[in-house]
Amino acid sequence: MTKKEIAISFLKLAGTGFVQDAFIKYIDSDLSHHNQYFKGDRESLINAMENAHRTSPKSTATKIKIL
């Protein structure tokens, strides 16, 4: 898979509620992120993404350009 294909697959999984699966398949266990609204650890980001899906399960994202 190319990096673009990996990114698209991750977003499709996570966006359809399979956040844990997306992280297990594509994201390193030592993840640190820089979202100012959450702690910088993997679990905080997973929890936020799962909560977002629970509160807005029909929300969608449109890919415009993937570099």
N, C-alpha and C positions, 0 to 999 in steps of 0.2 A: 504494500500500500504506500502511496505517496503521502507526504505530510498533509497535503490538501485533503486527501481522502480520509486520513485519520481524523483531522479536525472536523470534517463534515459528519463522519460516523459518530464521534464523541458528542457533538451537538445534537444529533438526531436521537441518540440514546438518552442523553440527559434531558432533552426537551420533551421527551415523551414519558418522563417519569422514571426512567431506569438509571437514575443518578449513580447509585452504588455500582451497577454493572459498568457504566461508562468509566468511572474512576478506577475500578479494578482492571479493566481491559487496557486503558490508555494512559493513566496518570501514575507517575512514580510515587512511591510511598513517602518519599522525603519532600513532597510538594511544599513549597512556601509561595504564597501569593501576596499581592500588594493591593488588595481591595481595602480602602480606608474604612469601610463600614463593618468589617469582620476581622476577627483574630486571623493571624497569618498562617494558621495551620490547616491541614487537609480536612479534618472533621468539621471545622466551623464552616468551611466553604460547602462541603457536602450537605450539611444540615440546612444551610441557607438555600441551596438549590432545591432540595427536597421540599422545604417549606414553601418556596415560591411556586413549585408545581402543585402542591396541595391547595394553595389559595387561588391560583389561576391556572387550572389544568388545561384550559383550551387556548392559552396564549401561544402565539407562534412567533417565529423569527424568520425573516427572509434573508437568504444569503445574497449579498450584492456583489462582493468581490472578495475572493479568498487568495491571499498572496502566498 
